[in-house]
């Protein structure tokens, strides 16, 4: 592989990461809207820890 090949691969990965982060941000916004409608705190560290360890 040449340097340009590696750079192209990096660009592809950057684009994929950007797409994934944007999708994640959209989901986080939806959760925030639901929590706001239920009068729940937007940030709840114990809840986040519980859901990530499941």
PyMOL Python script that loads the backbone (N, CA, C, O; Angstrom):
from pymol import cmd

cmd.read_pdbstr("""\
ATOM      1  N   UNK A   1       0.839  -1.193   0.000  1.00  0.00           N
ATOM      2  CA  UNK A   1       0.000   0.000   0.000  1.00  0.00           C
ATOM      3  C   UNK A   1       0.873   1.242   0.000  1.00  0.00           C
ATOM      4  O   UNK A   1       1.962   1.278   0.573  1.00  0.00           O
ATOM      5  N   UNK A   2       0.354   2.238  -0.656  1.00  0.00           N
ATOM      6  CA  UNK A   2       1.027   3.531  -0.705  1.00  0.00           C
ATOM      7  C   UNK A   2       0.375   4.485   0.306  1.00  0.00           C
ATOM      8  O   UNK A   2      -0.709   4.220   0.825  1.00  0.00           O
ATOM      9  N   UNK A   3       1.059   5.588   0.565  1.00  0.00           N
ATOM     10  CA  UNK A   3       0.548   6.580   1.515  1.00  0.00           C
ATOM     11  C   UNK A   3      -0.859   7.027   1.134  1.00  0.00           C
ATOM     12  O   UNK A   3      -1.726   7.147   2.000  1.00  0.00           O
ATOM     13  N   UNK A   4      -1.091   7.272  -0.141  1.00  0.00           N
ATOM     14  CA  UNK A   4      -2.417   7.716  -0.584  1.00  0.00           C
ATOM     15  C   UNK A   4      -3.491   6.670  -0.298  1.00  0.00           C
ATOM     16  O   UNK A   4      -4.633   7.022  -0.001  1.00  0.00           O
ATOM     17  N   UNK A   5      -3.136   5.395  -0.383  1.00  0.00           N
ATOM     18  CA  UNK A   5      -4.075   4.328  -0.066  1.00  0.00           C
ATOM     19  C   UNK A   5      -4.471   4.375   1.412  1.00  0.00           C
ATOM     20  O   UNK A   5      -5.643   4.225   1.756  1.00  0.00           O
ATOM     21  N   UNK A   6      -3.484   4.584   2.273  1.00  0.00           N
ATOM     22  CA  UNK A   6      -3.762   4.686   3.695  1.00  0.00           C
ATOM     23  C   UNK A   6      -4.618   5.916   3.987  1.00  0.00           C
ATOM     24  O   UNK A   6      -5.547   5.852   4.792  1.00  0.00           O
ATOM     25  N   UNK A   7      -4.307   7.022   3.340  1.00  0.00           N
ATOM     26  CA  UNK A   7      -5.083   8.249   3.540  1.00  0.00           C
ATOM     27  C   UNK A   7      -6.524   8.067   3.084  1.00  0.00           C
ATOM     28  O   UNK A   7      -7.448   8.564   3.728  1.00  0.00           O
ATOM     29  N   UNK A   8      -6.716   7.370   1.995  1.00  0.00           N
ATOM     30  CA  UNK A   8      -8.064   7.113   1.505  1.00  0.00           C
ATOM     31  C   UNK A   8      -8.841   6.239   2.501  1.00  0.00           C
ATOM     32  O   UNK A   8     -10.017   6.484   2.768  1.00  0.00           O
ATOM     33  N   UNK A   9      -8.174   5.232   3.038  1.00  0.00           N
ATOM     34  CA  UNK A   9      -8.806   4.369   4.030  1.00  0.00           C
ATOM     35  C   UNK A   9      -9.164   5.163   5.289  1.00  0.00           C
ATOM     36  O   UNK A   9     -10.236   4.976   5.865  1.00  0.00           O
ATOM     37  N   UNK A  10      -8.269   6.040   5.705  1.00  0.00           N
ATOM     38  CA  UNK A  10      -8.535   6.898   6.866  1.00  0.00           C
ATOM     39  C   UNK A  10      -9.742   7.787   6.586  1.00  0.00           C
ATOM     40  O   UNK A  10     -10.600   7.950   7.453  1.00  0.00           O
ATOM     41  N   UNK A  11      -9.819   8.360   5.401  1.00  0.00           N
ATOM     42  CA  UNK A  11     -10.966   9.198   5.030  1.00  0.00           C
ATOM     43  C   UNK A  11     -12.265   8.402   5.078  1.00  0.00           C
ATOM     44  O   UNK A  11     -13.286   8.905   5.546  1.00  0.00           O
ATOM     45  N   UNK A  12     -12.231   7.160   4.594  1.00  0.00           N
ATOM     46  CA  UNK A  12     -13.417   6.309   4.637  1.00  0.00           C
ATOM     47  C   UNK A  12     -13.847   6.043   6.076  1.00  0.00           C
ATOM     48  O   UNK A  12     -15.031   6.104   6.405  1.00  0.00           O
ATOM     49  N   UNK A  13     -12.877   5.750   6.919  1.00  0.00           N
ATOM     50  CA  UNK A  13     -13.175   5.496   8.328  1.00  0.00           C
ATOM     51  C   UNK A  13     -13.706   6.756   9.010  1.00  0.00           C
ATOM     52  O   UNK A  13     -14.643   6.684   9.805  1.00  0.00           O
ATOM     53  N   UNK A  14     -13.114   7.900   8.703  1.00  0.00           N
ATOM     54  CA  UNK A  14     -13.594   9.168   9.263  1.00  0.00           C
ATOM     55  C   UNK A  14     -15.051   9.400   8.890  1.00  0.00           C
ATOM     56  O   UNK A  14     -15.850   9.809   9.732  1.00  0.00           O
ATOM     57  N   UNK A  15     -15.399   9.142   7.642  1.00  0.00           N
ATOM     58  CA  UNK A  15     -16.782   9.321   7.196  1.00  0.00           C
ATOM     59  C   UNK A  15     -17.728   8.364   7.912  1.00  0.00           C
ATOM     60  O   UNK A  15     -18.840   8.743   8.279  1.00  0.00           O
ATOM     61  N   UNK A  16     -17.290   7.139   8.109  1.00  0.00           N
ATOM     62  CA  UNK A  16     -18.112   6.161   8.811  1.00  0.00           C
ATOM     63  C   UNK A  16     -18.291   6.556  10.277  1.00  0.00           C
ATOM     64  O   UNK A  16     -19.390   6.460  10.823  1.00  0.00           O
ATOM     65  N   UNK A  17     -17.212   6.998  10.903  1.00  0.00           N
ATOM     66  CA  UNK A  17     -17.304   7.447  12.296  1.00  0.00           C
ATOM     67  C   UNK A  17     -18.255   8.634  12.423  1.00  0.00           C
ATOM     68  O   UNK A  17     -19.062   8.688  13.352  1.00  0.00           O
ATOM     69  N   UNK A  18     -18.162   9.572  11.503  1.00  0.00           N
ATOM     70  CA  UNK A  18     -19.032  10.736  11.534  1.00  0.00           C
ATOM     71  C   UNK A  18     -20.496  10.313  11.407  1.00  0.00           C
ATOM     72  O   UNK A  18     -21.357  10.835  12.116  1.00  0.00           O
ATOM     73  N   UNK A  19     -20.775   9.379  10.516  1.00  0.00           N
ATOM     74  CA  UNK A  19     -22.136   8.886  10.341  1.00  0.00           C
ATOM     75  C   UNK A  19     -22.632   8.230  11.624  1.00  0.00           C
ATOM     76  O   UNK A  19     -23.768   8.459  12.038  1.00  0.00           O
ATOM     77  N   UNK A  20     -21.787   7.414  12.256  1.00  0.00           N
ATOM     78  CA  UNK A  20     -22.164   6.719  13.486  1.00  0.00           C
ATOM     79  C   UNK A  20     -22.380   7.710  14.626  1.00  0.00           C
ATOM     80  O   UNK A  20     -23.355   7.591  15.368  1.00  0.00           O
ATOM     81  N   UNK A  21     -21.489   8.681  14.773  1.00  0.00           N
ATOM     82  CA  UNK A  21     -21.642   9.678  15.837  1.00  0.00           C
ATOM     83  C   UNK A  21     -22.907  10.511  15.629  1.00  0.00           C
ATOM     84  O   UNK A  21     -23.591  10.847  16.595  1.00  0.00           O
ATOM     85  N   UNK A  22     -23.219  10.844  14.383  1.00  0.00           N
ATOM     86  CA  UNK A  22     -24.447  11.585  14.104  1.00  0.00           C
ATOM     87  C   UNK A  22     -25.676  10.755  14.440  1.00  0.00           C
ATOM     88  O   UNK A  22     -26.652  11.280  14.976  1.00  0.00           O
ATOM     89  N   UNK A  23     -25.637   9.478  14.132  1.00  0.00           N
ATOM     90  CA  UNK A  23     -26.756   8.599  14.467  1.00  0.00           C
ATOM     91  C   UNK A  23     -26.917   8.513  15.982  1.00  0.00           C
ATOM     92  O   UNK A  23     -28.035   8.564  16.496  1.00  0.00           O
ATOM     93  N   UNK A  24     -25.800   8.381  16.692  1.00  0.00           N
ATOM     94  CA  UNK A  24     -25.833   8.308  18.149  1.00  0.00           C
ATOM     95  C   UNK A  24     -26.398   9.596  18.740  1.00  0.00           C
ATOM     96  O   UNK A  24     -27.214   9.556  19.661  1.00  0.00           O
ATOM     97  N   UNK A  25     -25.965  10.731  18.212  1.00  0.00           N
ATOM     98  CA  UNK A  25     -26.456  12.018  18.701  1.00  0.00           C
ATOM     99  C   UNK A  25     -27.966  12.133  18.493  1.00  0.00           C
ATOM    100  O   UNK A  25     -28.675  12.641  19.363  1.00  0.00           O
ATOM    101  N   UNK A  26     -28.453  11.670  17.361  1.00  0.00           N
ATOM    102  CA  UNK A  26     -29.884  11.697  17.104  1.00  0.00           C
ATOM    103  C   UNK A  26     -30.663  10.852  18.099  1.00  0.00           C
ATOM    104  O   UNK A  26     -31.726  11.253  18.572  1.00  0.00           O
ATOM    105  N   UNK A  27     -30.127   9.686  18.411  1.00  0.00           N
ATOM    106  CA  UNK A  27     -30.771   8.822  19.400  1.00  0.00           C
ATOM    107  C   UNK A  27     -30.756   9.459  20.785  1.00  0.00           C
ATOM    108  O   UNK A  27     -31.739   9.380  21.521  1.00  0.00           O
ATOM    109  N   UNK A  28     -29.649  10.084  21.134  1.00  0.00           N
ATOM    110  CA  UNK A  28     -29.545  10.750  22.431  1.00  0.00           C
ATOM    111  C   UNK A  28     -30.559  11.894  22.532  1.00  0.00           C
ATOM    112  O   UNK A  28     -31.150  12.113  23.589  1.00  0.00           O
ATOM    113  N   UNK A  29     -30.756  12.618  21.432  1.00  0.00           N
ATOM    114  CA  UNK A  29     -31.758  13.686  21.420  1.00  0.00           C
ATOM    115  C   UNK A  29     -33.162  13.124  21.628  1.00  0.00           C
ATOM    116  O   UNK A  29     -33.965  13.712  22.352  1.00  0.00           O
ATOM    117  N   UNK A  30     -33.456  12.003  21.006  1.00  0.00           N
ATOM    118  CA  UNK A  30     -34.771  11.375  21.186  1.00  0.00           C
ATOM    119  C   UNK A  30     -34.983  10.962  22.634  1.00  0.00           C
ATOM    120  O   UNK A  30     -36.067  11.151  23.187  1.00  0.00           O
ATOM    121  N   UNK A  31     -33.944  10.396  23.250  1.00  0.00           N
ATOM    122  CA  UNK A  31     -34.041  10.029  24.668  1.00  0.00           C
ATOM    123  C   UNK A  31     -34.294  11.271  25.509  1.00  0.00           C
ATOM    124  O   UNK A  31     -35.116  11.250  26.425  1.00  0.00           O
ATOM    125  N   UNK A  32     -33.590  12.349  25.199  1.00  0.00           N
ATOM    126  CA  UNK A  32     -33.783  13.613  25.926  1.00  0.00           C
ATOM    127  C   UNK A  32     -35.208  14.122  25.798  1.00  0.00           C
ATOM    128  O   UNK A  32     -35.782  14.604  26.775  1.00  0.00           O
ATOM    129  N   UNK A  33     -35.788  14.024  24.606  1.00  0.00           N
ATOM    130  CA  UNK A  33     -37.167  14.462  24.401  1.00  0.00           C
ATOM    131  C   UNK A  33     -38.138  13.615  25.226  1.00  0.00           C
ATOM    132  O   UNK A  33     -39.069  14.142  25.834  1.00  0.00           O
ATOM    133  N   UNK A  34     -37.913  12.301  25.240  1.00  0.00           N
ATOM    134  CA  UNK A  34     -38.769  11.409  26.026  1.00  0.00           C
ATOM    135  C   UNK A  34     -38.654  11.741  27.509  1.00  0.00           C
ATOM    136  O   UNK A  34     -39.662  11.846  28.208  1.00  0.00           O
ATOM    137  N   UNK A  35     -37.420  11.905  27.985  1.00  0.00           N
ATOM    138  CA  UNK A  35     -37.215  12.218  29.402  1.00  0.00           C
ATOM    139  C   UNK A  35     -37.846  13.554  29.760  1.00  0.00           C
ATOM    140  O   UNK A  35     -38.424  13.694  30.838  1.00  0.00           O
ATOM    141  N   UNK A  36     -37.744  14.540  28.871  1.00  0.00           N
ATOM    142  CA  UNK A  36     -38.342  15.846  29.132  1.00  0.00           C
ATOM    143  C   UNK A  36     -39.854  15.707  29.250  1.00  0.00           C
ATOM    144  O   UNK A  36     -40.467  16.305  30.134  1.00  0.00           O
ATOM    145  N   UNK A  37     -40.457  14.924  28.366  1.00  0.00           N
ATOM    146  CA  UNK A  37     -41.895  14.708  28.411  1.00  0.00           C
ATOM    147  C   UNK A  37     -42.347  13.989  29.673  1.00  0.00           C
ATOM    148  O   UNK A  37     -43.483  14.165  30.114  1.00  0.00           O
ATOM    149  N   UNK A  38     -41.477  13.190  30.252  1.00  0.00           N
ATOM    150  CA  UNK A  38     -41.789  12.456  31.477  1.00  0.00           C
ATOM    151  C   UNK A  38     -41.281  13.171  32.733  1.00  0.00           C
ATOM    152  O   UNK A  38     -41.379  12.646  33.842  1.00  0.00           O
ATOM    153  N   UNK A  39     -40.739  14.373  32.539  1.00  0.00           N
ATOM    154  CA  UNK A  39     -40.181  15.177  33.637  1.00  0.00           C
ATOM    155  C   UNK A  39     -39.077  14.429  34.376  1.00  0.00           C
ATOM    156  O   UNK A  39     -38.957  14.531  35.597  1.00  0.00           O
ATOM    157  N   UNK A  40     -38.282  13.685  33.636  1.00  0.00           N
ATOM    158  CA  UNK A  40     -37.137  12.981  34.212  1.00  0.00           C
ATOM    159  C   UNK A  40     -35.878  13.812  34.008  1.00  0.00           C
ATOM    160  O   UNK A  40     -35.807  14.611  33.075  1.00  0.00           O
ATOM    161  N   UNK A  41     -34.883  13.629  34.876  1.00  0.00           N
ATOM    162  CA  UNK A  41     -33.623  14.353  34.653  1.00  0.00           C
ATOM    163  C   UNK A  41     -32.968  13.877  33.353  1.00  0.00           C
ATOM    164  O   UNK A  41     -32.982  12.689  33.032  1.00  0.00           O
ATOM    165  N   UNK A  42     -32.402  14.820  32.624  1.00  0.00           N
ATOM    166  CA  UNK A  42     -31.778  14.479  31.348  1.00  0.00           C
ATOM    167  C   UNK A  42     -30.533  13.639  31.570  1.00  0.00           C
ATOM    168  O   UNK A  42     -30.270  12.698  30.821  1.00  0.00           O
ATOM    169  N   UNK A  43     -29.767  13.979  32.600  1.00  0.00           N
ATOM    170  CA  UNK A  43     -28.536  13.237  32.891  1.00  0.00           C
ATOM    171  C   UNK A  43     -28.709  12.494  34.196  1.00  0.00           C
ATOM    172  O   UNK A  43     -28.943  13.112  35.234  1.00  0.00           O
ATOM    173  N   UNK A  44     -28.597  11.174  34.160  1.00  0.00           N
ATOM    174  CA  UNK A  44     -28.770  10.339  35.340  1.00  0.00           C
ATOM    175  C   UNK A  44     -27.650   9.299  35.370  1.00  0.00           C
ATOM    176  O   UNK A  44     -27.829   8.191  34.864  1.00  0.00           O
ATOM    177  N   UNK A  45     -26.500   9.636  35.952  1.00  0.00           N
ATOM    178  CA  UNK A  45     -25.351   8.722  35.938  1.00  0.00           C
ATOM    179  C   UNK A  45     -25.646   7.307  36.426  1.00  0.00           C
ATOM    180  O   UNK A  45     -25.187   6.356  35.795  1.00  0.00           O
ATOM    181  N   UNK A  46     -26.395   7.118  37.525  1.00  0.00           N
ATOM    182  CA  UNK A  46     -26.662   5.729  37.947  1.00  0.00           C
ATOM    183  C   UNK A  46     -27.425   4.945  36.877  1.00  0.00           C
ATOM    184  O   UNK A  46     -27.142   3.766  36.664  1.00  0.00           O
ATOM    185  N   UNK A  47     -28.382   5.576  36.204  1.00  0.00           N
ATOM    186  CA  UNK A  47     -29.129   4.902  35.151  1.00  0.00           C
ATOM    187  C   UNK A  47     -28.205   4.544  34.003  1.00  0.00           C
ATOM    188  O   UNK A  47     -28.280   3.433  33.478  1.00  0.00           O
ATOM    189  N   UNK A  48     -27.354   5.437  33.611  1.00  0.00           N
ATOM    190  CA  UNK A  48     -26.416   5.192  32.510  1.00  0.00           C
ATOM    191  C   UNK A  48     -25.499   4.015  32.852  1.00  0.00           C
ATOM    192  O   UNK A  48     -25.227   3.157  32.012  1.00  0.00           O
ATOM    193  N   UNK A  49     -25.033   3.994  34.093  1.00  0.00           N
ATOM    194  CA  UNK A  49     -24.135   2.918  34.507  1.00  0.00           C
ATOM    195  C   UNK A  49     -24.878   1.577  34.491  1.00  0.00           C
ATOM    196  O   UNK A  49     -24.323   0.570  34.052  1.00  0.00           O
ATOM    197  N   UNK A  50     -26.117   1.558  34.961  1.00  0.00           N
ATOM    198  CA  UNK A  50     -26.906   0.327  34.970  1.00  0.00           C
ATOM    199  C   UNK A  50     -27.123  -0.183  33.557  1.00  0.00           C
ATOM    200  O   UNK A  50     -26.959  -1.377  33.305  1.00  0.00           O
ATOM    201  N   UNK A  51     -27.487   0.691  32.632  1.00  0.00           N
ATOM    202  CA  UNK A  51     -27.810   0.242  31.286  1.00  0.00           C
ATOM    203  C   UNK A  51     -26.559  -0.189  30.512  1.00  0.00           C
ATOM    204  O   UNK A  51     -26.644  -1.054  29.640  1.00  0.00           O
ATOM    205  N   UNK A  52     -25.413   0.396  30.817  1.00  0.00           N
ATOM    206  CA  UNK A  52     -24.203   0.022  30.080  1.00  0.00           C
ATOM    207  C   UNK A  52     -23.587  -1.279  30.596  1.00  0.00           C
ATOM    208  O   UNK A  52     -22.791  -1.904  29.895  1.00  0.00           O
ATOM    209  N   UNK A  53     -23.944  -1.691  31.804  1.00  0.00           N
ATOM    210  CA  UNK A  53     -23.389  -2.934  32.340  1.00  0.00           C
ATOM    211  C   UNK A  53     -24.287  -4.126  32.063  1.00  0.00           C
ATOM    212  O   UNK A  53     -23.924  -5.262  32.369  1.00  0.00           O
ATOM    213  N   UNK A  54     -25.448  -3.881  31.491  1.00  0.00           N
ATOM    214  CA  UNK A  54     -26.386  -4.978  31.198  1.00  0.00           C
ATOM    215  C   UNK A  54     -25.990  -5.727  29.963  1.00  0.00           C
ATOM    216  O   UNK A  54     -26.669  -6.678  29.575  1.00  0.00           O
TER     217      UNK A  54
END
""", "prot")
cmd.dss("prot")
cmd.show_as("cartoon", "prot")
cmd.util.cbc("prot")
cmd.orient("prot")
